Amino acid sequence: MTGVRWPKLRLFLALIGILTGIIEYGLASHLAWLGIKPDFTLVLAVLAGLAFGPYDGAVAGFFAAVVPDLWGGRYLGVLPAVHLAVGFLAGLIERRVFKENIAVPLSAGILGTLTGNILALLLYRALGVPFPAFLPALSVMLRASLYNGLLAPFVYVVLIRLRTAVRAAGAPGAPGAGNG
């Protein structure tokens, strides 16, 4: 989805991102499963990229990660940078997949989470942050990826409905409105 974009969509995605960050900060610890908390902000970044394209995925990912980063981040900027990159990367495949297939958000949630965790690990390592041994960290990453992948289809349904509403509105520059 290249060309002129609908600025209201990006503003809306930024607000959804901030709201998702607030929800994650307050709710994720209550939804822990096998010691793994869901990463709603990363799921939003991946699926916004998949539903709307790379730039919108980057916007949603960045703003979603700002809230948890400000409240609990020791190294400010790492989470927003990772979420921005993952949202952008997910958006690069946006036109190449059949998005209505339930396997797409499921696999995108798994692969996007794994990619985001690996990017974060690399950035933290570059900053000199000590980490446990690789195999235990990989185990946590794989379980988190599976958990987020299972949550992804539910979030994706909401984003697809938003995309459909934007297209139906036919706003100039709106994704799918025939002009960009």
VENVEN-V144800 format. One line per field, one symbol per residue. burial: # if it has 16 or more other C-alpha atoms within 10 Angstrom, else .. A space follows every 10 residues. Layout:
burial->???
This chain:
burial->#...##..## ..######## #####..#.. .....##### ########## ########## #########. .......### ########## ##.#...... ...####### ########## #.#....... .......... ########## ###.###.## ..#..##... #.####....
